[in-house]
Amino acid sequence: MIASRPYHIVVFCMGNICRSPTAHAVLRQRVQQRGWHTWVTVDSAGTHAYHVGHAPDPRAQHHARLRGYDLSDLRARQLSASDFEHADLLLGMDWDNLALAQAACPAAYRHKIRRLAEFCRHHDSPIVPDPYYGGADAFEHVLDLVEDATEGLLDHIGRVLAQRGLAVPPASHS
């Protein structure tokens, strides 16, 4: 891998209006806080084109804003072939969307597809469940899982960047 190329993460869910934009905003903010924005880029997408061009769900924006995250500039898009090629890591929110991404992904890039929840440290959930048909608690639960997974993910990325020979500041543990 080329040390000067940023490590690129794409988080994805079904429509790219609830879970993946939430994860996008949390990751983006935490990367920025650590001063890693030179070395790490974040994007989000959906496996379906249901909401392409739309802003994140107002409920997702509201609950994220309560925790200090801004989703207002994000717009839904669908996963593309270039995502599989150019991303270093593609993180799905649940089994169904993981399977859809794996089916669409060329075999040479499938090793890049994982679940965001794999990186959770404190929550024991294999997935980040879809809050769309739930209430406020569902959106808060998504944020809890995403914040937890982000810390584990940043540790992983820090090790990858160190392997690339980059002296990045360590991720602090919350």
N, C-alpha and C positions, 0 to 999 in steps of 0.2 A: 504494500500500500504506500501511497505517496504521502509523506508527512505534512505537506502543505495543503492538502485537500481536506476541507472540513468533514467531520464525521456527520453523516446525514441520517436523521431519524424520521420515519413517517409512521404516525399513529393512525389507525383506521378502525372504523366501525361500519355500521350499515349505511347510514345516510349522511354522516359527517355533519350532524347538527347538535348532538348532545355529548356523547362520550369522547369522541376523538378531538373535537375542538377544545373541550375541557382539558384533556391531556396535553394538547398542543400548547395552550396558554400556560398551564402549570410548568411544563418542561421549559418553555421559552423563558419564563420569568426566572426559574431556578438556574438555568444556564447563564442568563444575564447576571444574576446576583453573584455567581461564582467567577465572573469574568471569563467565561469559556466561549462567549459568542464568536470569537475568532475561529475556534476549533470545532464547534458543534452547531449544526443547523437543525431546525425542527419544522415539520410540515404535518398536515393531516389530510385525510381523504376518506371516502366511503366506498364500500364495495358495490353500491347501487347508485344510480344517477337520479334518485328521487328528488333531491333538493339542490342540485347543482346551481351555484350562484347565490343561494340564500344564506343569510346570516344564521348563526347558531340559534337554537330554540331559546325564546325569551326566558324560560325557567332556568336553563343551563347558564345563561348570561347572568341572571339575577343571583343565583347561588354562588357562582364563581366570583362575582363582584363583592359579595359579602365577605369573601376570604381574600380579597385584594387582587384578583386575577381579571384581566380584561380580554374578553372574547370578541369585542365589537368590530374589530378589523378583519376577522376571519370570515371566509366564505366557503361554502361547501363545494367540493369537487369530487370526482370519481377517481379511484386508483387508476393509474395508467401504466403502460408497459415501461415507460421511462422510470417510474418509481422503483420497479423491481430491479432494473439495471443500475440506477444511480444511488439508491439508498444503501446505507451500510446495515441498517436494521429497520424492519417493518414490524410494528407491534400491533397485533389485533386485540380486540376487546373481548371476544367470545369465540366459542368453538365454531359456530356457523360461519361467521365472517372470516375466521382463520381458514376454514376449509375452502371458502370461495376464493380467497386470495391465493391459496396454494394451487387450486385448480387453474387459475388464470396465469400463474407465474411460470415462466420457463424453468425447467428442471435445474439449470445451472445456478439459479438465484434462490431456490427454495430454502436454502440454509439460512437466509436472512430473515425469514418470517418466524416470529415468536409471539408469545402472549405478553402483554404488558404486566399482567398479574403475576407472572413468574418472578418479577423483581420485588414483589411485596416483602417487607420485613416483618410486619406486625399483624397483618390480616391474612387469614387463611382462606382465600377465595381463589379458585382456579380462573375466574373470569371477572371482568368488570360488567355487571349486568346493565341491561338497557333500562334507563329510567323513564323513557318516553311515556308509558302508560301509568306511571306511578305518581306519587305526590312529592312534596318537599323532601321527605326522608330519603326517597330514592335518589334525588339529585345530590343530597348531602353525602349519601353512601358512596356515590361515584367519586366525589371529591376526596373522601377519606381514602379510598383505594388508590386513586391516582396520585395523591400526595405521598402515600406510603411507597408505592411502586417507583415513583420518581427518585426517591432517595437511594433505593437499591440500584436503579438504572444508572444514576450518576456515578455510583461506585464502579459499576461495570465499565462505563465509558471512560472514567478516569484511568482504569487499568489499560484499556485499549489505547488511549492517547499516550500513556507512558510507554507502551510497547512500540508506538510509532516514534518514540524519541522526543516527545513534547513534554516540557516541564510545565505542566499546568498546576494551578493551585489545587490542593485536595478539596474534595467535597466535604463540607462540614456535616456532621450528623445532628439532626434535630431531635 
